[in-house]
Amino acid sequence: MRVLAQSLGLLAACSRGAAGLQDASALVEDDPAADAVGPAPDATYRTRAHERLADREAAHLGAYDALLTTLAGVPTMYHSQHILSYVRDKDYGPSLLHGGCLYMPSNEAWKQFYVHVGHPYPPLFAEMVARSFFAKCDAQASGAQRAAPGDGECTDGRVRGAHRCVEVRRVGEVQHHGSSIQLFETDGHLPAAPPPQQRSDFFPASRAAERNDTPSSRRDKCSKSWKLPPVPEGRKLVVPTQFIVCSSKPFHPGINRDMLLDQARWMNIAYSGRSTYSPMDFDHEDIPEADMQMEFDLFKTNCTPSAFDDCARITFAHDKECAEQAFVESKFIARHNHDPFGLFTVIFVGDDKSGILGMAEFPQLTGEGQRELVVRVSTTGLRHFSSTNKALKLDTGYDEGDTVVHEAGHSLGLYHTFQGGCALDGDNVADTHPEAFPNYKCNQPKSCGKDDPVHNFMDYPEDACMDGFTELQKRRVWCVFENYRPELFKKSLVISTTA
């Protein structure tokens, strides 16, 4: 539970921004360029956008490139290299130009993070880097690093982590534009946690689908995917679905019904294998795009549309607890799932405080009929929310609506493609290549010796890179649905008379 609190404390702190963080070395103070408004979100640290206005963007990128070159020689920091590469490309990436000490987690620390947190909102990684960077490693910063939670002091070279002292190892030093950046590997995430009353200590970890456990704990009736029969061509699942928006206000100011209807339409395109995608330079073979033979039906039966009722199962719930804490307390979402046997429920978290992008429950772990068996998605993952609400300055990388597709996959029994790391068949699907860690960029690493499945909906890249499911993922979904959600399966199954 302590590791869980550390991970969620980090996310919660980042999701609230960097205000009040006096030990973050990247803070912008007296620089006149600090007040410049660029395409990056507001931040209390100097960013790539600031450096561009100061005509130092090339130098800014050069500092990241030098660090990435150093990290490439540290195999125990493979995922931190990927995270830093993701942050490098963002206008809101913190500037490291003036030198200092950068503390980044080891692969093992990342594994613990994902076991408990799973799907974070990736732009928050920029905040994480800013909080892990100390200017010039001066005495004041070093004192802040050594101070332990509870006014104690970290000894034996350890530094302050989220909730404990963490071990650090110096792995290199980069000289760039007259400044020195020292790079350290840590066995935990460094940023300080928020005050205790704001920590998410009661996260329902026992069933969260975004946890990434070892494959041995994930075996079920549908695990041997290569033995599952093909889905007959004459069958289709038309799943009765409802969308609920939890908001702190009577109506969410940034969401309308048309956006939700469009999200449902996009889900059906994705699950029919018809997603639009522009091939990348690294694509050397066709991307699997199985027709899952299923659709999500958002409209009520025996309902005639009128000016007062479009017959869509859409509810705006004025519920501050659900709107802010749906990811950290399951009871706040369960009370809105009134028909767990009859409806597939998606809840949009309107004012999330946790920093999580999406989450769902596995039906093979959360039995049918339990009201916690829902899909939860932050509004930052709703189709066209970021581009519609431009004043929020959100990253539009998650604007296509694929977060809902991904989380629905969990609620239908699919694991992440990186489940179990490089273990064979870690996600219980034999035709997806294994990968060591989630991928947030649209590139083609080979973390386990083969091409990582970055185009699969069950990985973590930005929406522009997600494109399809495999044939064995399809067979697993049908098997899990029939065995673990039998009542909803029977209500959804349509058999063609011409089959």
N, C-alpha and C positions, 0 to 999 in steps of 0.2 A: 504493500500500500504506500510505502514511503516513495518508492520509485515512481509510482503513479502520480502522487502529489507533486513530485518534482517536475514531471513532464507537463502536467496540466497547469501547474503554476507558471511555467515558462510560457506556454501558449497564452494563458490568460493575461499575463503581464504584457506580452507583445501585442495582443489584440487591443489593449487599451492605449497603445502608443508609448512613447518614451518619456512622457512628461514626468518630471520629478526624479529622473535617474541622474544623479550627480556624478556617478563614477563612469559614465559612458564617455569615452574620450573623443568620440566623433561629434560631440555637441557643437553646434554653431553658436558663437557668442558675438564677437565684435566685428566679424567680417561683413562688409557691406553687401556682399553677394548673398548673404544668408537669407535676406528678405525676398529674394527673387522668387517668383512663382513660375515653375516649369511644369512639364507634364507629369512629374512625379507627385505622389501623395504628400501632404504636409508632413514634415518630419522635424525633429529637434536636432538632427545631425546633418552634417554636410553630405550631399548626395552627388551622383553622377550628373544630374540636371544642373546643380549648382556649379560643378566644375566645367560643364559645357559653357555656361554663361561667362565663366572666368577664363575661357579659352585654355582649359587644362584637361579636357576630356581624354585626349590621347594619353596623357600622363596617368590619369586615373585608371584607364583600362590597362596600361602597362604595368601598374602595380599589381592588379589582379592577375594578369598573365604570368608575372614573375612568381607569385605565390602558387598559382596552379601548376607551374612547372616544378616547383619544389614538392608540392603535394603528390605529383605523379610518381615520385620516387619513394613515397611512404605508403605501402600497401595496406597498412592498418588504418588509413584515413581515406579510403576509396570514396566513401559516401560524402565526407566533408568536402572533398575535391568537387564532387558533383554539385553539392549545395552552393559552394562558392562560385562555381561556373554559372549556375542559375542566377544568382544574385548579381554577378558581373554584368549580365546583359540587361538589367533593369535600370530605368532612369532613377528609381528610388534606392538603388544600391548605395550603401554608405561609402564615403570617400576614406581611403586609407593612405592618402598621399603624404601625410606629414609624419609618418613613422610611428612606431609603437609596438605593442605586443598583441598578437592575435591568438586567441585560444579557441580551438575547434575540437569537437568530440571525436573519439575513436569510433571505429565501426561497431564495436561492442556496445558503446554508449548509445549509438543510434538504434541498434537492435532493441535495447530496452525501451527507448523512446517510442518506437513503433508498436511494441507489444501492447502498450497502454493507451496510446493516443491515436495511432493510425493515420487518418486523413486530415492533416492540418491544412489551413489556408496558406499555400506556398509563399505568397508575398511577405508573410510574416518572417520568413527566413532572413530577409534584409534587416529587420529589426534585431533578430538574433545575432547577426554578424556585428551590427553596431554595438550591441550590449557586450560583446565578447572582445572588443578592441579597446585597448588602453593607450592613450597618447604618450609616446616617448618612454613608456615604462617608467615614469618618474616616481618619486617617493610617495606622492599623494595617491597615485593610482595603485601602486604596489601595496600601500596600506589598505586600500579598499579591497584589493584582491585577497589579502590575507585575513581580513576580518571575517569571522565565521558567524552564521546565524545564531542569534541569542547573545550577541556581544562577546563571544569568545574569539579565539584566534586560531587560524589554521597553521599547523606546524609541519615540519619535515618537508618543506617546499610545496605543500599543498596550497590551493587557493579556494576562495569561496565559490561554491556552486549554488544551484537553485535552493537546496535545503540542507546541504552538507558540504564538508570540505572534499575537494576532488584532487586526485593525483594528476600531476602534469609532467610532461616530458618535452624538452626542447627538441624540435626536429629539424630546424633550419633557420636561416636568416637571409633576408632579401635586401639588397642595396638598390635603391631606386630613387632617382632624382635627388641625390644628396641625403636621403633619409634611409633609415634602417627599420625594417619590419621583422620582428622576431616571431617565429611561428611555434606554437606549442600544441601538443596533443593532450587532451584531457579525458578522464574516464567518466565524465558526466557533463551535462550542459552547464555552462558557466553562469548565465545571467541570474541575477538575484530574483527571488520570488516576490510576488505582491504581498501585501499585509495578510496575516492569517485569516482575517474575516472575509477576504476576497478569494481565497484559494478554493479550488474545486476538489475537495478531499473525498467526496462521496460519489464519485463517478461509478456507474453500474458496470464494473469491469468484467463481471462473470459471463456476460452474454454479448458484449459489444462486437458487432461484426467487423469493425475496423481494427480490431486487435489482430496481430499477426503472430499467432502461436506456431509451435513446431508442428509439422504435418502429422506426427504420430497421434496428436490429440484431436485430429480432424477427420478420422475415418467414419464412414457411415454406409448406408445401404447402396449409395450411388458412387462410391469411391473408385471402383474399378471401371473407369470411363470407357476403356477400350472394349469392354464386354457388354456395354449397354446397347440395346437395339436402336436402329434408326427410328426417327419419328415418322410414322406413316404420312404420306403426302396428303391424304384426305382428312387430316386432323388439324385443328387449330385451337388455340387458347384465346378466348376473348375475356379478359380479366376485368371484372367490375372494379373500378378505381375511384378513389376520392382524393382531392387535394384540400389541405387545410393550411391556412396561413395564420400563424400565431403572431400577434402584433401587440405592442405596448399601447397602441391607440385603437380606437374602434375600427379603423381601416388603415392598412399600411399605406403610407403616402407614396411609396415608390413602386407599388405593384397594382396592376389592374387585371381584370378577368381575361382580357385578350392575351396578356403575357402567359397566363396559366394555361389557356387553351392551346397556345402555340407550343408550350413546353410539352403538353400531352401529345401533340402532333409530332414533335421531334422525337419523343420516345418511341413512337410507333414506326417512324422512319428508321431509327437505329435498330430496333428489334426485327425489322423486316429485311435487314441487310442492304439498305439503300442509302446509307450515309454518304454525303458528298465529301470528297477528299481530293486534294491536289498532291500527286506523287512527289516525294522528296528525292534528292539526288542519290541518297543511299538506298533507296528501294530497288532491289534487284529481283523481286518476285512478287506475285500477286498477294495482296493482303487478304487474309481470311475474312469473309463477310457473310457468315451463315444467316440464312433466313430462319429466325427462331420460331416461325409459325405461331406467333402470338401477338396480340395487341392489347393495349390498355384502354378500356372503355370508360370514359369519364362522364357518360350521359346516363341519366336515369331511364329505366324502362317505363313504358306506358305513360310517357310524359309528352304533352304537346307544348312546344316552345311558345312563349308569349312575351309581351313587353316587360313583364314582371319576373319571368322565370325562363332562362335559356336552357333549362333542364340539365345543366352541368352540375356534377357533384363537387362544388367549390364552396368552401366555408371560410369566412374571415373571422377568426376567433380573437376577441379582445381579452388577452391573457398574458399579462406581463411576465409571470413566472415561466410560462412556456416560451415566450418570445425571447427571453434572455438566458434561460438555463436549461433548455430542452436537451442539450447535449450532455449535461452533467447530472440530470435527475430524471429518471424514466417516468416517474409518476406524473410529471407535468405534461408528457405527451400521451400517456396511457388514457388519461381522462377524456381525450378527444377521439379515441378510437372506439366508437360505440357499436360497431358491427365487425368484430375481428374474424368471424367465420365467413362473412359475406362480402367483404371489401378489402382491396389492396390499398393501403393508406400511405400517402406521402404527406409529411408535415414540413412546411417551410418555416424556418426559424427566423423571425423577422428582425430581431435585435440582439443577435448572439453576442455573448460576452466571453466565450471560451476560445475562439480562434480556430474552431474545427470547421472544415468545409462541408463534410457530410458523414453520415453514419447510418447503419441499418442493423437489423437483427437477422441472424441465420435461422431459418425455419426448422432446421434439424437440431438446433440448440434451444430455441425458444418455441415451445409447442404451440400448435394452432389453437386459437381461442384466447391466448394471452394478449392483452391489449398493448403490451410493449412491442409486439411484432409489427413495427412500422418502419418506414424510411424517413430519415431526418436529413434535411438539406438546408444549409444556410442560404439566405437570399443572395449571397455573393455567387452561388452556384446556379441560380435560376436563369433560365434562358433570357438573354437580353436585359437582365437587371443592371449590370454594370454600365453598358452602353446607353441605356435609357436614363440612368441617374448619374449624369456626367459630373454633377457638383460634388459627388462623393469621392471622385478621383480614384476609383477602384481599378485594379488590374483587369483588363478585358480578356485575359487568357482563359477565363472560365465562364465566358459569356454565351457559349453555344448551347448550353443545356446538357452537356454530357455528364455532369456530376450526378444528375438524377438517374441517367442511364446506368452509371456505375453503381450507385447505391441500390437501385432496383435489382441489379445483378446479385448483390449480396442477399437481398430479401428473397431471391429465387434459388439461393444455394451456392452461388459461385464465390470462390475465394480470390484473393489477389494473385496475379501471375507471379509475383515475387514471394508468395507464401512459402516458407521453409527455405528461402535463399536458393542455393544451388542444388538442393536435394531434388532427386528425380521425382517427378509427379507430386511436387509439394503442394500444388493447388488441386490435387485429385483430378486433374485433367491431363491426359497424356499427349495431346497435340499442341500444347502451349510450351514454348521454350522457358526453362527456368531462368531467373535473374536474381542477382544478389540483393539488390535494394530497389525501391521504387525509383522510377525515372520521371523527373519533372520537366525535362527538355525534350524537344523533338529532334533527337539525334539517334545514332545507332551504336551504342556500346555493346560489348560482348563480355558482360560481367561473369558469365558462366561458360565461356568458350564458344557460344553460338550467339546469333543476333538476339538481343533482348526484344521481347514482344511489345515494343513501345506503342504500336498502333491498337493494341487490344483495349477494349473498354474497361478491363479490370486492372490496368496499370494506372499510373498517376500523371501522365504528361498533360500539358495544356490541351484544351478541347480541340484545337486545330489538328492535333496529331492523332486523336482517338478516332477509330473507324469501324471496328467490327468485333464479332465473336467467332469462335471456331466451331466446327461441327461437333466436337466432343463436349464443348461447353453447352451447346444446345441440348445434347442428349442428357447431360447432367441436370440441366434446368428442368426438363420434363420429368426426369426420374425423381428429383427432390420435390417438385411441386406435387406429383401424384402421391408420394409416400409420406410427406411431412405437412402438406396443406391439402388433405384429401377433400374436405368440404368445399373449399374455394375452387379446387381443381374440377370437381364435378359441376359446379356452377359455371365454370369458364369453358369447359370442353365443348367444341362444336365439331361434329362429324359430318362431312360432306356426303350428300346422297349419291353423288357421282363417283365416290372413291371406290 
